[in-house]
Amino acid sequence: MATIRIPTPLRPYTGNQNSVIVSGDSVSAALADLTGQYPDLRQHLFDGDKVRSFVNIFLNEEDVRYLDGAATAVAENDTLMIIPSIAGGKLVLSLDCLVLL
Amino acid sequence: MTVKRLIHPDALADISLSHEEVQRYSRHLIMPEVGMTGQKKLKASSVLLIGAGGLGSPLAMYLAAAGIGRIGLVDYDVVDYTNLQRQIIHGTKDVGRLKLQSAKETMLDINPHVQVDTYEVPLTSANALEILAPYDVIIDGTDNFPTRYLTNDACVLLGKPNVYGSIFRFEGQLSIFHAAEGPCYRCLFPEPPPPGLVPSCAEGGVLGILPGTVGAMQATEAIKYILGIGESMVGRLLLYDALNMEFTEVRLQKNPNCPVCSDNPTLTELIDYEQFCGVPAHDHSLYLTAEEGEAVPQIAPLELKRRLDAGEELFILDVREPHEWEISNLNHLGAKLIPMGDVVARMNELDTAVTLIVQCRTGARSADIIRELQKHGFKKALNLDGGINRWASEVDPSLPIY
C-alpha cells in the first residue's frame, strides 16, 4: 500500500484527508484506486482516461514525467504527491483563487 | 546545486560601509559566511519585489534590514482593512494609502541606508522587461497566475533568477527558478489550471502568518544567492504544510520541451497572460473571463429591499459556505443556505415558480450558480449585485463586511 499526499486545494474532495492510502503497483493504478475511493476527485485529475497535463505527480522526490509517467512502478511504502499550482489566497477575483493542479 | 557568483568582486571596489553601517550590520559582519565582503555584496546588489502584499511585507522588511542596496517594489494597490491580517509592513494608520508609500516608509524607517524604488503600475507584458532589467534578483510575491507566468517568462528572457514563493490557505511553496542553472516555473507548470474547473473561491483565504513564513524563506534564498553561500533552491521545490507543520521537498528537472527555457523555445517574447490563463491579473484589469462576459440578470440591493418592502414573494438563496453564513446572513429575510457545490444536487428544494434571488459574498459565485440554474430551466433567477457585502454597505449597516 502506498500513500498519496493530497494538496490543500483538493482536500474538499477527499473528506479533508491530507493523505490517502491506496493500492496498485503503478502510478495509474494508484490514481485509479484514489479516484475509486473519492469519485469527485476524478474530474480534477483526469481528462477522459488521461491524467490532465497540468497535474504534477511526484513519486517520493521525483517527477513521474521523468520516470515512466503513469506506468511508473509504485512499491510498498512509497509516497505519491500531487503538487498543485497555487497563486495566492485572495478572495477578490472570482476565478483568480481557483487553484487546482 | 551550490550557488554561483552573482556579484563580481570588481563591483565591490567602490562599495564601502560607514561606521554607522558597520555597527548596524555587526551580527552579519561577525559571521565569516557574510563578513565585510558579503555585506558589501548585499549593498552592491539590487532586488525587485513584485507585489507589496502578504509575501512582499516580510520580504521588503527583511531585505531592507539586511542592507540590500537597492530594492524595487511593484504594486498599484491601496491598503485596506482586509490586508492587515497578514501584510505587516502596513499598519492601521495606512488604510487608504498606496501600499508603495506605506511600504517604503516602513523600509526606510528600518534602514535609511537602502534605496527604495517604487513602480506604481500593474506588471504587464508591455512594461515587465523594462522594469525587471536593472535588477540582479527578481522575487515573485504575486497572488495570481497571469502575473506568475509573466514574471517567469520575463526572467527567462532576461536571464534573471526568480525567487518563487506561493501560498494558499495553510500551504506554501518555495523555489528558485533560474533557467541558466535549472528549471523555470513553466518546466513544472507548463500551463495554468483552466479557469472554472474548480467552480468556487469558497476554498480561498490564507492563514495570516503563512506569507510571513514563506516570504521570510524567499528573503533567505535571495540573500544566500547574492552572497553565493549555501545550497540554493534551484532545482528544488519545498512544500510547506502549516496545518501539519510538515516540510517536504521534491526535485525539479528542466523540461527539455519547455516552451520558454528549452534549447528550442516556442515562446521568445512576452504574450497576453490574461488570455493565456483565462483570468484577469488584477482588479483594474479590463479582461473578462468567457463566463463573466455572459451577463446574468442582476438586482441591486436597494431594489431588492424595495421589492421585499412591497411584500413581493421572493426566495433568497445563499450559495456561500456555512462558515461564511456565520459571519453575516439574510436569515431574517428567509434566506436559505445551500453551498454552491450542493446546489445542483438540491435543486428540488427550490421553487421554479417564485423569483429566486441568488446571493454570495460579492456576486461572483452566485452569478456562476445562476448560469447553472438557467441550464436546468430556472428562468426567474436574479443575482444580488455585489453580494451580501454590498447589501451590508447600502441597506443594512448592522451586518459586517468581510
Interface residues (C-beta under 8 A of the other chain):
Chain A: R5 P7 T8 P9 P12 N18 Q43 H44 S53 F54 N56 F58 E61 E62 D63 R65 Y66 M81 I83 P84 S85 I86 A87 G88 G89 K90 L91 V92 L93 S94 L95 D96 C97 L98 V99 L100 L101
Chain B: G54 T142 D143 N144 F145 R148 S166 I167 F168 R169 F170 E171 Q173 L188 F189 P190 E191 P192 P193 P194 P195 G196 L197 V198 P199 S200 C201 E203 G204 G205 V206 L210 L237 L239 D241 L243 N244 T248 E249 V250 R251 L252 Q253 N255 G278 V279 P280 D283 T289 E292 G341 R361 T362 A364 R365 A367 D368
